[in-house]
Amino acid sequence: PLSFLDRLLEEERHSNLHLGDVRFWKHLEHMDSSHVYRTKSLEYKTMKLMFCEGVFFALFLFVLTTYLISEKAGDLYSSRRQQLDYWGGCTMQATTQHCKVNDVKDIPSLLSWLENDFVPLAFTDRTQYPSVVMSTSVYRLQDGTMHWTPRYVGDTQTSVLLGTIRMRQIRVQYSQACSIIDDLQGIVSDCFADFSEPVQSRLSWAPAGTGEHLKDHYAWKSANITEQRPIVGRYATYPGDGFVLDLALNLTGAQTRLRELQYWKWLDDRTRAFMVELNTINPNVNSFVHSRILFEFPAAGGVLIRQEAFPFRAVQLSLALMAADDFGGSFVYLVLTCGFSLLFAIYNAWLIYKNGLRFFTYFWSNVDLLSLVVCAWMLLLKIQIFQVADTLPNLTPEAISDPEMFYPVGFLVPNMELVMGLQALLGLITWLRVMKYLTLSRTFLPFVRVFERCFIALIKYSALLSVSLFGFAVAIYIGFGTEAGIYNSIWSTFVAVATAPAGGVDLGPVIDKNNSLVAPIILFSYIIVVVLLVLTTFNAIQIDSYSVTTYELLTLKRHKAPGSGGDPTVIFIWTYLNALKGVKLVGKETNEDIGGPEDQIIALSSLPEPVAAKYYYVRRKMERMKERAQGKIEDQKKQKLIEAGIGLENLDLDEAKQRRKSTNSALALVDQADLDDVDDLDEEEKMPTSQEMAGIMVNRVQLQRMLDEDPKLAEICSSNKAVDVVRRFRVDQTGDDPFEVVARLQASVASKLAEIEGLGTDLNFDEVETLRVMSQELHSALTESQKEWRAELLSVLQLASLLSTALIDLTKKIEQVQLNHTELAIRAAPLTIGRK
């Protein structure tokens, strides 16, 4: 997967062309860790980028988790539980909880509960609260100023009721979307259907004789006047409009108003839903609780009760309030979360620019983008909440204390609920992203690869499971659905069927059906299809993913070259720490320049003559330097022994000679050095014999230094890289005929195949495999032939060099003979002339 690195030029490998490529994340186990030692290599830069990204994510994870925890303090749960129990009239009886709100069975019992149980709960510490309208002044220092009288609810006086309690009912029209059979028309004159938008009643319907002070409750009001939002029930979704009743500020007046409305049939057979909505605040923890109680009256009769309470902190309504009251908590972490998210978004945009569509082929890249989308959605919703809360006039500080105003906090609740859901999703995705950075650890890398492979396969297979589960959910809901419990809707039944294999699901409504043949059939089919077939297939997918992944990693580890299978993260950290101290762990050579283990040495006799002569000359020179240094050390030791008077009996014969030569020791050393230099010059011109070169092996590093210091040698070898010279002039010293080696190998393979076939195993190779084997053998044979040709050619070159040297010596001698002959002829010329 990372083979594209082998095709890069030297300049490209040291550039930032492929920096940020997601293929390094996707195939980190394929990285050659030996390149990480080089601070200028692409692998080192990539590991540095990945490590910095991991550190950045660790900081972001800490900030985000702290912010999410601070948003959902533990006091919110206790506040919600307290409000649900208080307004529902719930008390513990032995080990069970009984709520008075559950005693409502019809409209009369509802009105009775409102009058005798619910209304008194709104007047805990007093039976009457003053109205702001009746106050003559709003200034503290004037007469008639209204004193601060908060409406505490509960015995502990920890929660304060904000504004009024608003009640609202939804009604339907006469004989709409329903019909009466002919046989019953004389008995029943009107019918009333279940609620839907077309049959909703919006007409005023005050009975004759109704008092003027009650007629306002019989007038329909739109949602912008009621300032309430829709509520989802079991049978329908009820809008925010309807017929409204605000609870009075005194206990007696509130109970009297309910009795009057009961007398004038404010709630009757046309009522399909009745809602109670209120808001409280707990000053001790600065948290609001928005409470609603829904009573549904379906056309089939009965009543269905739903009670909900949504708690939230006061600082979630205003950014300025958050900065003032919780600066070191939610505000700071919110700002840091926004900053980290923005930086991470910029980083991902850069990665998309560098990788293009390849960016989306990596599993965790898509998870990162999903995390950014969820985070951006959450932040936009929070900004919208701040803006809406700032524009609501009833939430201003001067109006929030008015007990007769209704506070439409419900308009903010849907967005706040969505924000909470997005926060939960963001926290889950962010913590799952930890596995991406665990790939930097060799310990966790195999498990992360298993998760990636298994997750994608399970997502695909879960579609089949969902179809099967939904089929069983439909069957159980139709045959054994209940009004309450987990089988009261198709969705809850689906959830129950999906979680049943894990345990904890009550199958009583299905099993308790007496004399039912359908229940055993459904349960038996569920066990066979879901438990024994589908779930075991999930386990098979997991085992297959684990087996394949671990096998691939082990195979990759076995086939990696020596020195390239280390942990890239550990190597990077060690290299980085040494780089900070200015220490480089490797030189300037790349792995291509270093070569393999077989490219590190070469016989001196295999090198060209000038290179061999140069190496031999330098070797002899270094040896003489070593011998002279050792001789000096020995002389110094002897001199110290003489000065100490130790070992004089061994030195008495040489003492006189040493004294005679002491005066001329410096001159003698100089003369000897000069003589050595003369000998070195002679040896530099002398080609070493085969006996002298026998057994001498040249190291690649030594050869590289010679090529760097002497350009003429690089020109002779046609390369300035020692590894190329070694590969070019290396000769196989085994002496075996390559054709005989191939023949023996073929015979061995044929005999083993015959042995295996004799055991009953039939092995066949296709033509492609045969061609590949033949091509490898031909390549090996050609390589051996080239080596032999190089060896023979080297021998010819060496012989030609020796012949050339001999011819040069012969020419010099002939020239010397000619000169001597000429000189003799000149000297003999006068004698010849005199004789004549």
Steps between C-alpha positions, in 0.01 A plus 500: 500500500793736558686388188458847351791607725737279299414687181582841644812685400751610760374858488138387538579284803652798678217737403152547645325371188343200677495643850155441650416204277229293674658183364755524781217486755322226308809280455728602785613140552655504148728795577874433482600609850869528407419820307360663814854537636562770237360836604472614139316194372133497407435223754641708785299807402184292469552341842560844645175626348310195625649530849414871519146420383473242778616749764256758365216248515588406858465866605176534304362183660572632847344840427191357331436240769533759775262733317238231444513394865468859619195548275322204657557541874369239741267753663289506185396138542397550863308816408311313228419209730379735772263684266356180353428357844366827640247591229402138451427460871731199524574335834676180597281231647717219629712411196267639231433856387148629473416821311165672541506614139457138397161495677354705216272271300261743328406868479323521839794338677732740313312803627496352848875443489561855378288652774599290799854380423670711236389855586603479869852405387532850345427667834748346740590781741196729455152494349525830316770690313482873419466620142734752347198678355369578849827658609502881512877524449786295375767695687629361826505824703142607429180406678299219349803328353441130432723284715692211347286194555637202305263210443687214658376155412584202716561452868871579478441832319782438253299559181320818397204503262565741211190678373161339471395140440331473160241231420373431152261261330465378140148423368346340190190584296166325498462199269818563297712211365260253661157350429219328691339185364134525414385265778649730769406843364191511718713439808814701421466829320862616483840333470843637581809373317858481617697822472640615168555842348188490273260416785645741758243740643596869499153653568391666822241279668405660835163358615211735552509663840876478536638793702699769325805422713496144359441566130867569432578137581257387227672707231759332280846659499777445248848378587655847487259607776526189715881511458512123516653243269356175365516188713531144373256250645422136451211556259594830333723804503304784657568859385579795725159668461173426680284619789705643786468532879762678714503407867400785736736648760291384797408148600131564553458684171679223306288223651181702449584560135551126443164418663328759283657360184399151603143618547492669158653196327826656394637146464264254330486221243654719230817549703783294356798638689558706813844650575653659809823699450712682759859609567705497820848613596730372772709796623740271684635345179375761247303245300160520329251214465236516227213266596201381297222251574288363215165324538376333182137397459474272194171445320496139625489620861740504790785737571874486432729708721844622405718712728829656391752738654800652325774650724765743377744746648432872496836569332379306194265788415758778473865514403546816707353325804729205439803729488392678821389205714707210369801654331749240620268214413257480209605828336872425478447142384239611245745753353780242498272244336412748226867586449616140483215412264589788271867399489406139438266606217782699337733202536248265336445749219876494437498119502217496246699741283808277522321167445196582291247219479753263657425671831155339512636148446633491858245394761610739774509798263125466455458469877699823543273681254191364676637630829553845349147506355344404833711755687410779254132410520512509879673840508254650252207381711652650814541833321136479392395431862693805620336718235144377563535529878628853460198600288228357728357796697363279779851381587642847568610566861228761560219265385609162628380575855138573395289208637218561251708469182565174318859427408525324161815306580347212309599662171865446596460146625501320158829658402648435843390137483658473155819661634513242778457220248774645279726536801448135586568402138807724483639351819449148365663574164790684659580216738472250216755708310752409770541169317636685197792629704551165670635381165818685595551228761617164375308335786160633395556517122371146424182557701428831328541335159261224612248763612520685167451186293233353729301823542452551128397136448257510793340821376424329170369185663291690756260599220399136469465472876282813514259353245470180702455682831241736357300203372492345847417841652196536273383148583534547877344848497197386300446181697606598851515883514402666827379848592793557733848353529759418239244359252283813477641613164672350198824687576521391865422143392784516246739618771383218729552239228846637417617497863334172599812283431692707755236426765286723718191506272171386653335243274205464733241665272594248229530188715194568716263457206306186589409252231692694235681312227646816350720589797707176500540519123625861513738432789636181340554680169669787685742263670589326171528806278642763736680316778635195316549640149536876486693557822735210435571650160599820676744301710633330187564840340691611808712184511571519126604865525730427792657196335561670165639816657739324736619270219572796273692682772708193587575434133604862453724481804676187370563648156635832617865566437736487799505832682173625351255331737539721806228702667478828301361697795772392742768563239356844425491601867858383550617675183313818590647513851850452362435764233410747776843435652664541159583130462438323171454125518593437135718664237406656173475169313161367411399135522546472124859622536569260787359191329441160650723284718650331194609840363723598793827327407687403183826319436792727419589285201154570348555876484661680204878527511528874585245463779671189635843664483374811676332299774809279549726803516283674758471176697878451512548864592255470790671179615844671501357792693359254751836319525690827554251608766533167678880526476494842660278369777742213565797741504322721751427199721870395487612853579275509806634164616857626461423817694335292775796257511284203423611228258862628468632145471302460179616826354876502589606393154300766322571782746814619327337492161201694627728766654700534182190540289316731742672811369398420144152355575308791351705498182468122477122524529486759228719295275291188563179694422654622179598146411146380572360770276730390223384142546136615498552680172648185354214288629238742363631433152519127564202270424450245782531139401222243520662349811504838672131566414387154600264502798469881513136618513409864439219654701236702316553800730875501427433474129250787516754721674757425230250592228412825678864601546626406153270594206727307263405175670130584464560567131680165461214315675235697306318573829547707812306256718683215663196274503480517120869417471459201731202372306677550169837338577394240756588146388343183635779312676320167537631366171187300425354492151167692513345260249591206721353681802172560313495138382549372855225732623260379230577138581439563869167671434391225260583230752308676775198549273510132405511411868202721577300364206576151620321588823182572306537874452455639153687823444471697177667823399337722246690644208549839663675343799718288270600804298582686819723218622674476164554875486654493846732215402603677178563819695713310752694328221563827318610661825750221567626522140549874541695439820721242330553732203594780736746271678661388175508855369658615825766233465570611141522860614738406779719300261492787250602735779790276597602467133478874458720552804752249367499662157557841660795358694635334183463825307687687774777241498527507120510875513772479763690251280463736205630791701792295625574386148492855370730617780742218430493581130581863571782409732642245254489735200837688566685177543374372172594821323855495651564151380399595154 
